[in-house]
Amino acid sequence: MVTNGIQELKINPVLVLIRIVGQLTGIDHDGLKRMPSKVCTRCGEEKDLSEFYKEKRAKDGKSSHCKVCDLKLSHEYYIKHSDVIKKRSEAYHKEHRVEILKKNSIRWSKNKAIYSERRRATYDSIRSRVRAYHREYYLKNSEMVRQKLRDYRSTPNGMLIKRKSDHKRRDIMKESENTLTSEQWNKILSIQGNKCAICGKIFCKSRKPTIDHIIPVSKGGGLTYENVQALCKSCNCSKNSKLDYSKVNTWGVYTECISVL
């Protein structure tokens, strides 16, 4: 509108209101645009639109239920129809197994470092609970676990894995030092008092002594007088390839060698 040759400015009341609200609250125009709210039709609470999932069929592009209510609905539905969902999932995975494996392989290769770090962090946080659970399960079902292991080792796949591990161990043993004699082995037994170096139980016909590498073969240890101790089969199997340096000085052979040096 032009009055006396001077053009009057048009004032938009909405913009003026937004400017006043921004000055009072300290939120800019773009921030006010991102703050629309919506009432959840399930819990009845008014929440920000960021608390709602996307829904293409809705006018505002957001679901009528908030995220919390949607999760509750999904959980309730899964509890009621868990059998149907599991069967449907198993059927889908069987039908599209190759595609799923290919997608997972591509995703893993692209994000290998992220997934590895995430797995490591998760396992570190629950390591004690996992070990306690496995230990408790084994104590309750030891016979069943042993029988399953024996059955698996008698299968072609189990026998092949055992042969591979034996072959790998023989190759490592060939390269490592091998100087232990029968006289030295008998001396180790006498130093230990004919007892297991870990559990302290006396060796007998049902509990025979086994040769254990203090520094495991996989870590470069050889079959020598200084690197051998006598363990019962149970302790030897549970020790596996672990090495606890805090126990080195308590082993009879190492104690004797250190005292001589």
C-alpha atoms as a printed R data frame, in Angstrom:
    type eleno elety resid chain resno      x       y      z
1   ATOM     1    CA   MET     A     1  0.000   0.000  0.000
2   ATOM     2    CA   VAL     A     2  1.344   3.439 -0.997
3   ATOM     3    CA   THR     A     3  0.436   6.577  0.985
4   ATOM     4    CA   ASN     A     4  1.738  10.024 -0.088
5   ATOM     5    CA   GLY     A     5  4.370   8.270 -2.180
6   ATOM     6    CA   ILE     A     6  5.640   6.253  0.767
7   ATOM     7    CA   GLN     A     7  5.146   2.477  0.749
8   ATOM     8    CA   GLU     A     8  3.894   1.166  4.107
9   ATOM     9    CA   LEU     A     9  5.433  -2.042  5.439
10  ATOM    10    CA   LYS     A    10  3.147  -5.056  5.887
11  ATOM    11    CA   ILE     A    11  3.362  -6.507  9.381
12  ATOM    12    CA   ASN     A    12  2.773 -10.230  9.785
13  ATOM    13    CA   PRO     A    13  1.324 -10.794 13.260
14  ATOM    14    CA   VAL     A    14  2.484 -14.437 13.305
15  ATOM    15    CA   LEU     A    15  6.103 -13.460 12.711
16  ATOM    16    CA   VAL     A    16  5.868 -10.802 15.366
17  ATOM    17    CA   LEU     A    17  4.528 -13.345 17.859
18  ATOM    18    CA   ILE     A    18  7.291 -15.798 17.000
19  ATOM    19    CA   ARG     A    19  9.897 -13.075 17.461
20  ATOM    20    CA   ILE     A    20  8.488 -12.136 20.873
21  ATOM    21    CA   VAL     A    21  8.371 -15.773 21.999
22  ATOM    22    CA   GLY     A    22 11.969 -16.228 20.779
23  ATOM    23    CA   GLN     A    23 13.148 -13.237 22.756
24  ATOM    24    CA   LEU     A    24 11.422 -14.479 25.911
25  ATOM    25    CA   THR     A    25 12.500 -18.130 25.658
26  ATOM    26    CA   GLY     A    26 15.825 -17.769 23.854
27  ATOM    27    CA   ILE     A    27 14.740 -20.215 21.111
28  ATOM    28    CA   ASP     A    28 15.229 -19.140 17.492
29  ATOM    29    CA   HIS     A    29 12.711 -19.448 14.682
30  ATOM    30    CA   ASP     A    30 14.056 -22.798 13.429
31  ATOM    31    CA   GLY     A    31 13.939 -24.181 16.965
32  ATOM    32    CA   LEU     A    32 10.295 -23.216 17.335
33  ATOM    33    CA   LYS     A    33  9.527 -24.957 14.059
34  ATOM    34    CA   ARG     A    34 10.995 -28.187 15.442
35  ATOM    35    CA   MET     A    35  8.869 -28.122 18.598
36  ATOM    36    CA   PRO     A    36  5.374 -29.209 17.498
37  ATOM    37    CA   SER     A    37  3.671 -31.647 19.872
38  ATOM    38    CA   LYS     A    38  1.050 -34.344 19.620
39  ATOM    39    CA   VAL     A    39 -1.253 -36.220 22.002
40  ATOM    40    CA   CYS     A    40 -0.793 -39.993 22.187
41  ATOM    41    CA   THR     A    41 -4.117 -41.763 21.649
42  ATOM    42    CA   ARG     A    42 -3.111 -44.580 24.001
43  ATOM    43    CA   CYS     A    43 -1.583 -42.946 27.094
44  ATOM    44    CA   GLY     A    44 -3.203 -39.505 26.526
45  ATOM    45    CA   GLU     A    45  0.027 -37.587 27.152
46  ATOM    46    CA   GLU     A    46  1.126 -34.673 24.992
47  ATOM    47    CA   LYS     A    47  4.633 -35.288 23.699
48  ATOM    48    CA   ASP     A    48  7.050 -33.850 21.179
49  ATOM    49    CA   LEU     A    49  6.799 -35.243 17.628
50  ATOM    50    CA   SER     A    50 10.244 -36.771 18.045
51  ATOM    51    CA   GLU     A    51  8.634 -39.206 20.526
52  ATOM    52    CA   PHE     A    52  6.480 -40.718 17.738
53  ATOM    53    CA   TYR     A    53  7.520 -43.157 15.009
54  ATOM    54    CA   LYS     A    54  7.068 -42.267 11.343
55  ATOM    55    CA   GLU     A    55  3.784 -43.269  9.708
56  ATOM    56    CA   LYS     A    56  3.254 -42.541  5.989
57  ATOM    57    CA   ARG     A    57 -0.538 -42.979  6.153
58  ATOM    58    CA   ALA     A    58 -0.941 -40.302  8.865
59  ATOM    59    CA   LYS     A    59 -1.571 -36.668  7.887
60  ATOM    60    CA   ASP     A    60  1.328 -35.377  9.955
61  ATOM    61    CA   GLY     A    61  3.560 -38.317  9.029
62  ATOM    62    CA   LYS     A    62  3.695 -39.620 12.615
63  ATOM    63    CA   SER     A    63  2.100 -42.586 14.367
64  ATOM    64    CA   SER     A    64 -0.910 -42.008 16.642
65  ATOM    65    CA   HIS     A    65  0.883 -43.887 19.472
66  ATOM    66    CA   CYS     A    66  4.094 -42.676 21.099
67  ATOM    67    CA   LYS     A    67  7.251 -44.802 21.017
68  ATOM    68    CA   VAL     A    68  6.780 -46.040 24.601
69  ATOM    69    CA   CYS     A    69  3.232 -47.228 23.914
70  ATOM    70    CA   ASP     A    70  4.269 -48.796 20.596
71  ATOM    71    CA   LEU     A    71  6.967 -50.813 22.353
72  ATOM    72    CA   LYS     A    72  4.452 -51.978 24.980
73  ATOM    73    CA   LEU     A    73  1.999 -53.018 22.262
74  ATOM    74    CA   SER     A    74  4.714 -54.891 20.367
75  ATOM    75    CA   HIS     A    75  5.811 -56.694 23.541
76  ATOM    76    CA   GLU     A    76  2.238 -57.691 24.426
77  ATOM    77    CA   TYR     A    77  1.616 -58.931 20.882
78  ATOM    78    CA   TYR     A    78  4.833 -60.985 20.907
79  ATOM    79    CA   ILE     A    79  3.899 -62.649 24.202
80  ATOM    80    CA   LYS     A    80  0.459 -63.624 22.871
81  ATOM    81    CA   HIS     A    81  1.662 -64.818 19.452
82  ATOM    82    CA   SER     A    82  5.251 -65.931 20.154
83  ATOM    83    CA   ASP     A    83  4.764 -69.416 18.632
84  ATOM    84    CA   VAL     A    84  3.348 -68.032 15.378
85  ATOM    85    CA   ILE     A    85  6.097 -65.398 15.128
86  ATOM    86    CA   LYS     A    86  8.862 -67.968 15.720
87  ATOM    87    CA   LYS     A    87  7.472 -70.350 13.092
88  ATOM    88    CA   ARG     A    88  7.105 -67.498 10.606
89  ATOM    89    CA   SER     A    89 10.657 -66.325 11.303
90  ATOM    90    CA   GLU     A    90 12.118 -69.831 10.933
91  ATOM    91    CA   ALA     A    91 10.275 -70.345  7.646
92  ATOM    92    CA   TYR     A    92 11.504 -67.015  6.297
93  ATOM    93    CA   HIS     A    93 15.127 -67.726  7.283
94  ATOM    94    CA   LYS     A    94 15.011 -71.155  5.649
95  ATOM    95    CA   GLU     A    95 13.601 -69.706  2.437
96  ATOM    96    CA   HIS     A    96 15.999 -66.743  2.255
97  ATOM    97    CA   ARG     A    97 19.038 -68.248  3.994
98  ATOM    98    CA   VAL     A    98 21.517 -67.476  1.207
99  ATOM    99    CA   GLU     A    99 20.355 -63.867  0.852
100 ATOM   100    CA   ILE     A   100 20.513 -63.274  4.626
101 ATOM   101    CA   LEU     A   101 24.026 -64.720  4.893
102 ATOM   102    CA   LYS     A   102 25.206 -62.600  1.969
103 ATOM   103    CA   LYS     A   103 23.743 -59.391  3.467
104 ATOM   104    CA   ASN     A   104 25.224 -60.169  6.882
105 ATOM   105    CA   SER     A   105 28.626 -60.854  5.331
106 ATOM   106    CA   ILE     A   106 28.590 -57.533  3.451
107 ATOM   107    CA   ARG     A   107 27.444 -55.643  6.551
108 ATOM   108    CA   TRP     A   108 30.135 -57.307  8.694
109 ATOM   109    CA   SER     A   109 32.926 -56.565  6.194
110 ATOM   110    CA   LYS     A   110 31.921 -52.887  6.037
111 ATOM   111    CA   ASN     A   111 31.599 -52.418  9.804
112 ATOM   112    CA   LYS     A   112 34.030 -55.036 11.131
113 ATOM   113    CA   ALA     A   113 35.839 -52.696 13.525
114 ATOM   114    CA   ILE     A   114 32.595 -51.298 14.975
115 ATOM   115    CA   TYR     A   115 31.026 -54.732 15.495
116 ATOM   116    CA   SER     A   116 34.203 -56.171 17.013
117 ATOM   117    CA   GLU     A   117 34.499 -53.321 19.507
118 ATOM   118    CA   ARG     A   118 30.798 -53.580 20.372
119 ATOM   119    CA   ARG     A   119 31.051 -57.336 20.976
120 ATOM   120    CA   ARG     A   120 34.163 -56.907 23.091
121 ATOM   121    CA   ALA     A   121 32.533 -54.197 25.219
122 ATOM   122    CA   THR     A   122 29.361 -56.258 25.681
123 ATOM   123    CA   TYR     A   123 31.282 -59.388 26.656
124 ATOM   124    CA   ASP     A   124 33.515 -57.476 29.088
125 ATOM   125    CA   SER     A   125 30.444 -56.103 30.855
126 ATOM   126    CA   ILE     A   126 28.805 -59.529 31.302
127 ATOM   127    CA   ARG     A   127 31.888 -61.811 31.412
128 ATOM   128    CA   SER     A   128 31.534 -62.770 35.082
129 ATOM   129    CA   ARG     A   129 27.826 -63.581 34.709
130 ATOM   130    CA   VAL     A   130 28.398 -65.650 31.569
131 ATOM   131    CA   ARG     A   131 31.189 -67.670 33.175
132 ATOM   132    CA   ALA     A   132 29.152 -68.244 36.350
133 ATOM   133    CA   TYR     A   133 26.169 -69.373 34.279
134 ATOM   134    CA   HIS     A   134 28.266 -71.774 32.166
135 ATOM   135    CA   ARG     A   135 29.924 -73.184 35.274
136 ATOM   136    CA   GLU     A   136 26.606 -73.730 37.037
137 ATOM   137    CA   TYR     A   137 25.095 -75.325 33.921
138 ATOM   138    CA   TYR     A   138 28.059 -77.674 33.532
139 ATOM   139    CA   LEU     A   139 27.889 -78.783 37.179
140 ATOM   140    CA   LYS     A   140 24.186 -79.580 36.829
141 ATOM   141    CA   ASN     A   141 24.479 -81.302 33.427
142 ATOM   142    CA   SER     A   142 28.068 -82.572 33.372
143 ATOM   143    CA   GLU     A   143 27.180 -86.102 32.234
144 ATOM   144    CA   MET     A   144 24.961 -84.849 29.418
145 ATOM   145    CA   VAL     A   145 27.626 -82.372 28.247
146 ATOM   146    CA   ARG     A   146 30.341 -85.053 28.267
147 ATOM   147    CA   GLN     A   147 28.137 -87.502 26.388
148 ATOM   148    CA   LYS     A   148 27.335 -84.880 23.743
149 ATOM   149    CA   LEU     A   149 31.038 -84.144 23.359
150 ATOM   150    CA   ARG     A   150 31.843 -87.866 22.978
151 ATOM   151    CA   ASP     A   151 29.053 -88.264 20.413
152 ATOM   152    CA   TYR     A   152 30.289 -85.250 18.446
153 ATOM   153    CA   ARG     A   153 33.882 -86.466 18.434
154 ATOM   154    CA   SER     A   154 32.713 -89.751 16.892
155 ATOM   155    CA   THR     A   155 31.110 -87.912 13.949
156 ATOM   156    CA   PRO     A   156 33.109 -87.290 10.729
157 ATOM   157    CA   ASN     A   157 33.235 -83.541 11.370
158 ATOM   158    CA   GLY     A   158 34.368 -84.023 14.973
159 ATOM   159    CA   MET     A   159 37.066 -86.504 13.968
160 ATOM   160    CA   LEU     A   160 38.329 -84.117 11.267
161 ATOM   161    CA   ILE     A   161 38.596 -81.219 13.737
162 ATOM   162    CA   LYS     A   162 40.472 -83.438 16.211
163 ATOM   163    CA   ARG     A   163 42.926 -84.526 13.504
164 ATOM   164    CA   LYS     A   164 43.531 -80.917 12.469
165 ATOM   165    CA   SER     A   165 44.250 -79.821 16.044
166 ATOM   166    CA   ASP     A   166 46.569 -82.818 16.626
167 ATOM   167    CA   HIS     A   167 48.425 -82.097 13.397
168 ATOM   168    CA   LYS     A   168 48.824 -78.429 14.298
169 ATOM   169    CA   ARG     A   169 50.109 -79.318 17.764
170 ATOM   170    CA   ARG     A   170 52.637 -81.829 16.325
171 ATOM   171    CA   ASP     A   171 53.978 -79.161 13.962
172 ATOM   172    CA   ILE     A   172 54.457 -76.731 16.858
173 ATOM   173    CA   MET     A   173 56.094 -79.428 19.011
174 ATOM   174    CA   LYS     A   174 58.612 -80.168 16.240
175 ATOM   175    CA   GLU     A   175 59.801 -76.570 16.271
176 ATOM   176    CA   SER     A   176 59.873 -76.240 20.091
177 ATOM   177    CA   GLU     A   177 62.557 -77.553 22.451
178 ATOM   178    CA   ASN     A   178 62.098 -81.189 23.523
179 ATOM   179    CA   THR     A   179 64.639 -82.348 26.109
180 ATOM   180    CA   LEU     A   180 62.596 -83.905 28.944
181 ATOM   181    CA   THR     A   181 63.834 -87.334 30.082
182 ATOM   182    CA   SER     A   182 62.117 -90.015 32.159
183 ATOM   183    CA   GLU     A   183 64.533 -89.344 35.062
184 ATOM   184    CA   GLN     A   184 63.575 -85.662 35.035
185 ATOM   185    CA   TRP     A   185 59.869 -86.547 34.948
186 ATOM   186    CA   ASN     A   186 60.263 -88.824 37.981
187 ATOM   187    CA   LYS     A   187 62.172 -86.046 39.742
188 ATOM   188    CA   ILE     A   188 59.272 -83.629 39.052
189 ATOM   189    CA   LEU     A   189 56.846 -86.114 40.612
190 ATOM   190    CA   SER     A   190 59.032 -86.479 43.698
191 ATOM   191    CA   ILE     A   191 59.433 -82.688 44.081
192 ATOM   192    CA   GLN     A   192 55.659 -82.287 43.947
193 ATOM   193    CA   GLY     A   193 55.185 -85.110 46.461
194 ATOM   194    CA   ASN     A   194 53.310 -87.197 43.888
195 ATOM   195    CA   LYS     A   195 50.504 -84.589 44.025
196 ATOM   196    CA   CYS     A   196 48.799 -82.391 41.456
197 ATOM   197    CA   ALA     A   197 50.418 -78.942 41.388
198 ATOM   198    CA   ILE     A   198 47.025 -77.178 41.248
199 ATOM   199    CA   CYS     A   199 44.452 -79.140 43.254
200 ATOM   200    CA   GLY     A   200 46.976 -80.943 45.523
201 ATOM   201    CA   LYS     A   201 45.303 -84.350 45.200
202 ATOM   202    CA   ILE     A   202 47.503 -87.448 45.383
203 ATOM   203    CA   PHE     A   203 48.041 -89.382 42.167
204 ATOM   204    CA   CYS     A   204 46.683 -92.948 42.039
205 ATOM   205    CA   LYS     A   205 45.358 -95.468 39.514
206 ATOM   206    CA   SER     A   206 42.132 -93.506 38.998
207 ATOM   207    CA   ARG     A   207 43.971 -90.155 39.017
208 ATOM   208    CA   LYS     A   208 47.104 -90.541 36.928
209 ATOM   209    CA   PRO     A   209 49.660 -87.730 36.470
210 ATOM   210    CA   THR     A   210 49.752 -85.944 33.134
211 ATOM   211    CA   ILE     A   211 52.461 -83.754 31.646
212 ATOM   212    CA   ASP     A   212 51.499 -80.075 31.544
213 ATOM   213    CA   HIS     A   213 53.460 -77.280 29.882
214 ATOM   214    CA   ILE     A   214 53.706 -74.356 32.311
215 ATOM   215    CA   ILE     A   215 54.161 -72.032 29.352
216 ATOM   216    CA   PRO     A   216 51.716 -73.570 26.833
217 ATOM   217    CA   VAL     A   217 52.950 -74.978 23.554
218 ATOM   218    CA   SER     A   218 50.789 -72.444 21.702
219 ATOM   219    CA   LYS     A   219 52.717 -69.650 23.456
220 ATOM   220    CA   GLY     A   220 56.181 -71.031 22.670
221 ATOM   221    CA   GLY     A   221 56.740 -73.363 25.628
222 ATOM   222    CA   GLY     A   222 58.779 -76.522 25.103
223 ATOM   223    CA   LEU     A   223 58.856 -79.993 26.635
224 ATOM   224    CA   THR     A   224 61.714 -79.280 29.038
225 ATOM   225    CA   TYR     A   225 62.426 -79.945 32.708
226 ATOM   226    CA   GLU     A   226 61.977 -76.249 33.565
227 ATOM   227    CA   ASN     A   227 58.656 -75.953 31.701
228 ATOM   228    CA   VAL     A   228 56.852 -79.094 32.881
229 ATOM   229    CA   GLN     A   229 54.673 -79.822 35.877
230 ATOM   230    CA   ALA     A   230 52.527 -82.801 36.871
231 ATOM   231    CA   LEU     A   231 48.757 -82.242 36.862
232 ATOM   232    CA   CYS     A   232 45.791 -84.534 37.111
233 ATOM   233    CA   LYS     A   233 43.745 -84.833 33.937
234 ATOM   234    CA   SER     A   234 40.930 -82.643 35.246
235 ATOM   235    CA   CYS     A   235 43.233 -79.718 36.147
236 ATOM   236    CA   ASN     A   236 45.194 -80.108 32.918
237 ATOM   237    CA   CYS     A   237 42.026 -79.903 30.810
238 ATOM   238    CA   SER     A   238 40.623 -76.942 32.747
239 ATOM   239    CA   LYS     A   239 43.958 -75.095 32.531
240 ATOM   240    CA   ASN     A   240 44.011 -75.571 28.748
241 ATOM   241    CA   SER     A   241 46.309 -72.901 27.228
242 ATOM   242    CA   LYS     A   242 46.040 -70.390 30.091
243 ATOM   243    CA   LEU     A   243 49.062 -69.160 31.992
244 ATOM   244    CA   ASP     A   244 48.887 -67.615 35.474
245 ATOM   245    CA   TYR     A   245 52.244 -66.000 36.255
246 ATOM   246    CA   SER     A   246 51.271 -65.549 39.914
247 ATOM   247    CA   LYS     A   247 51.654 -69.330 40.439
248 ATOM   248    CA   VAL     A   248 55.054 -69.739 38.811
249 ATOM   249    CA   ASN     A   249 57.038 -69.468 42.055
250 ATOM   250    CA   THR     A   250 54.817 -72.024 43.820
251 ATOM   251    CA   TRP     A   251 55.560 -74.782 41.304
252 ATOM   252    CA   GLY     A   252 58.160 -77.188 42.624
253 ATOM   253    CA   VAL     A   253 60.383 -77.346 39.560
254 ATOM   254    CA   TYR     A   254 60.535 -73.572 39.136
255 ATOM   255    CA   THR     A   255 61.246 -73.115 42.850
256 ATOM   256    CA   GLU     A   256 64.206 -75.490 42.609
257 ATOM   257    CA   CYS     A   257 65.590 -73.832 39.465
258 ATOM   258    CA   ILE     A   258 65.277 -70.334 40.959
259 ATOM   259    CA   SER     A   259 67.023 -71.421 44.170
260 ATOM   260    CA   VAL     A   260 69.907 -72.903 42.164
261 ATOM   261    CA   LEU     A   261 70.297 -69.708 40.135
